[in-house]
Amino acid sequence: MLTETLESLSATERRLARLAPLVRRIEGEYHEMPGLKLTEAQAQRLWDLDSDTCHIVLVTLVRRRFLRRTATGMYVRAAA
């Protein structure tokens, strides 16, 4: 049954599933440092991520309304 479920997931969904621990880690870092604000390039360097992975993680956190992107391109915690 698990195999059938995994096979039915799209490539993007599978990648997001693999990235779940990274997403949780980055959420944790934003919790620990409430004033944290980073550009995508800064986040990529800080967490040693490739461009695609960094973008996917940040977009995921924005879609979940955990982060928001400011007009200047900074990723900050969304208002609680």
C-alpha positions in Angstrom: 0.0 0.0 0.0 2.8 2.4 0.8 4.5 1.6 -2.5 1.3 2.4 -4.4 1.0 5.7 -2.5 4.6 6.7 -3.3 4.2 5.7 -6.9 1.1 7.9 -7.3 2.9 11.0 -6.0 4.2 13.5 -8.5 7.9 14.2 -8.8 7.3 17.5 -7.0 5.4 15.9 -4.2 8.1 13.3 -3.7 10.7 16.0 -3.6 8.7 17.9 -1.0 8.4 14.8 1.1 12.2 14.3 1.0 12.6 18.0 1.9 10.3 17.9 4.9 13.1 17.6 7.5 14.8 20.6 5.9 11.6 22.6 5.9 11.1 21.8 9.6 14.8 22.8 10.4 14.4 26.2 8.6 11.1 26.8 10.5 12.9 26.1 13.7 15.6 28.6 12.9 13.1 31.3 12.2 11.4 30.4 15.5 14.8 30.7 17.3 15.6 34.0 15.7 12.4 35.9 15.4 14.0 38.9 13.6 15.6 36.7 10.9 15.3 38.2 7.5 17.1 36.7 4.5 17.1 37.1 0.7 17.0 33.8 -1.2 20.7 34.1 -2.0 21.5 34.6 1.7 19.3 31.6 2.7 21.0 29.5 0.1 24.5 30.3 1.5 23.4 30.1 5.2 21.9 26.6 4.8 24.3 25.4 2.0 21.5 24.7 -0.4 21.5 24.6 -4.2 19.3 27.2 -5.9 16.4 25.0 -6.8 16.1 23.4 -3.3 16.3 26.7 -1.6 13.6 28.2 -3.8 11.3 25.2 -3.3 11.7 25.4 0.5 11.1 29.1 0.7 8.1 28.9 -1.6 6.7 26.0 0.5 7.0 28.1 3.6 5.4 31.1 2.0 2.5 28.9 0.7 2.0 27.6 4.3 1.9 31.2 5.4 4.9 30.6 7.8 7.0 33.1 5.9 6.3 36.1 3.7 8.4 37.8 1.1 8.8 41.5 1.5 8.8 44.0 -1.3 12.6 44.1 -1.0 12.9 40.3 -1.5 13.5 39.4 2.1 12.0 36.2 3.6 10.6 37.0 7.1 8.2 35.3 9.5 4.6 36.0 8.6 2.5 37.8 11.2 1.2 35.4 13.8 
